[in-house]
């Protein structure tokens, strides 16, 4: 990482202010550098609270802070302020890879040091950071001679919203983890929900609750208390304990991103900024890429994961796929189902056991890897745990060593199952520590990771850039064997799931109706929309999910061959959550820009301002819904055209119902 600038200074009195102290109350406010957002801490009747404003608009009214430990022992009242610290921080840092190469991290911080007035005299620090794109805070329980284990039974953090508003959410504590369609309701009508939790408040602000730098702790969900009063709800261990630790603890950052338009949330890097800088010294094996595989063939029942007449991962099938991948000019290919242990019931919650070193009888890894190397294709490995973490931990070193010996540097790791070890929530402290342990283990073996059935992303890719992407939402696969994803699903993802970080959505199925030949299903989009997803839904590793043979000779494949996976900058040109979004990204390695625009079930006509382009002339290479095409009429047809444009131009664009458009602006 190259630091561009770094400034740490004492805040001016105008930034942090203290009210007149009384015996009942003491109040401090910290504002963001440009004054967009402010957090106020108060000690009211010896009980800590905080509130948040955006400009003059109240966002969060006074909300409680604190903890309950075992035996109803709490640290939430009878507190006094023993000290405060104020500071400012400003740096620009470089991502190893990402949707924006240079990120500014600029905030003002207030730290409040509290201590109990009771005999125990325990200390608790609360750190508040005010950014111009949101706010964050975390608790620090410092080492202070506590010898017993610290058992957290509840975190008392509240989010008391000033106003109601429309919100988009998926339920917590359900089977299938995060893989649910989003529900839209008022805040006052939500269930217990996962984060990111996104809101359009009645006063017109766009808000998203999440967390950052999640480690050694439980992840949190949001539970409705009453009306628009919300509680932070930690996901428990199976015995009800929320967090187990010793001596001291530090929570993840509790975050609230705040914007005046939907695109402000997408263009916020607050979550990344709250994570530690890169810890990996060896970055030589980390690269972004596009990849193929027989994944889609397995989901539409052309192949099976398990051995038998339709086994996908045979040496013969892999050799054929490598040939086609090479012909397409793609340099990575995923192989799933190569190992012993797969059965037709592999996905059931039964502590299924896989081998991570023993191949099936019809697969020879060395032969496949050697052939791939000769054809300029790198193999991506696959570990499916079936959520049997006991079995995986026994074999993980041997399994990862096998990949290292074969020269493989990328692995997809699945945790299919409602609970880890059929016992613990994926988002519990058990799960959080497990996923971080696997990520660190992978780095030891020079492996990048693509987690499926993951813990939610909280920005750890900044600290461990071998953490490439993860699932964590309903992806393309649901179009193969369920009622499918409705047209608005991908228009919701950028403002919900994607605010957490990159997603391995697996876009790019151009034969929209193909699944009807296998499972009588179809994809609820047009082919042009599938192309646009490579820009709208960010991932440093993007799968070309269709059967490789379907791309050969397809005119629209040129966009997939061209579109990068590492970007210099990202902007949202227009958006309305669940309705439409148009995103542009600048290629890190050229002067070219790429555009993706998608809509829900309604057709759209836009006139796009091209002022994001640089000086000079560009060739707009356009892949759009063909004339008369929409989700119900000839959805696989893609119109391909070219025109010269400049930054001063306006570009008309039509999206069919359920459709989209993808454009490469090539600098001439």
Secondary structure as UniProt FT lines:
FT   STRAND          6..9
FT   TURN            13..15
FT   STRAND          16..18
FT   STRAND          25..31
FT   TURN            33..34
FT   STRAND          37..44
FT   TURN            45..46
FT   STRAND          47..54
FT   TURN            55..56
FT   STRAND          57..64
FT   STRAND          67..69
FT   HELIX           70..72
FT   STRAND          74..75
FT   STRAND          79..94
FT   STRAND          102..116
FT   TURN            119..120
FT   STRAND          123..131
FT   TURN            132..133
FT   STRAND          134..141
FT   STRAND          149..155
FT   STRAND          158..161
FT   STRAND          165..169
FT   TURN            175..178
FT   STRAND          183..186
FT   HELIX           187..189
FT   STRAND          197..201
FT   TURN            202..203
FT   STRAND          206..212
FT   STRAND          220..226
FT   TURN            227..228
FT   STRAND          229..234
FT   TURN            238..239
FT   STRAND          243..246
FT   STRAND          249..250
FT   STRAND          253..259
FT   HELIX           262..266
FT   HELIX           270..273
FT   TURN            284..285
FT   STRAND          289..293
FT   HELIX           295..299
FT   TURN            300..301
FT   TURN            309..310
FT   HELIX           315..328
FT   STRAND          332..334
FT   TURN            340..341
FT   TURN            344..347
FT   TURN            361..362
FT   HELIX           365..374
FT   TURN            375..376
FT   STRAND          378..384
FT   TURN            386..387
FT   HELIX           389..406
FT   STRAND          410..414
FT   TURN            421..423
FT   TURN            426..427
FT   HELIX           429..444
FT   TURN            445..446
FT   STRAND          448..452
FT   TURN            460..463
FT   TURN            465..466
FT   STRAND          467..470
FT   TURN            476..477
FT   HELIX           478..481
FT   TURN            487..488
FT   HELIX           489..493
FT   TURN            494..496
FT   HELIX           497..499
FT   TURN            512..513
FT   HELIX           514..517
FT   TURN            518..519
FT   HELIX           527..536
FT   STRAND          541..543
FT   HELIX           548..551
FT   TURN            552..553
FT   TURN            555..556
FT   HELIX           557..562
FT   STRAND          567..576
FT   TURN            577..579
FT   STRAND          580..587
FT   TURN            588..589
FT   STRAND          593..599
FT   STRAND          604..609
FT   TURN            611..612
FT   STRAND          618..625
FT   TURN            627..628
FT   TURN            635..636
FT   STRAND          638..645
FT   TURN            647..648
FT   STRAND          650..655
FT   TURN            657..658
FT   STRAND          660..667
//
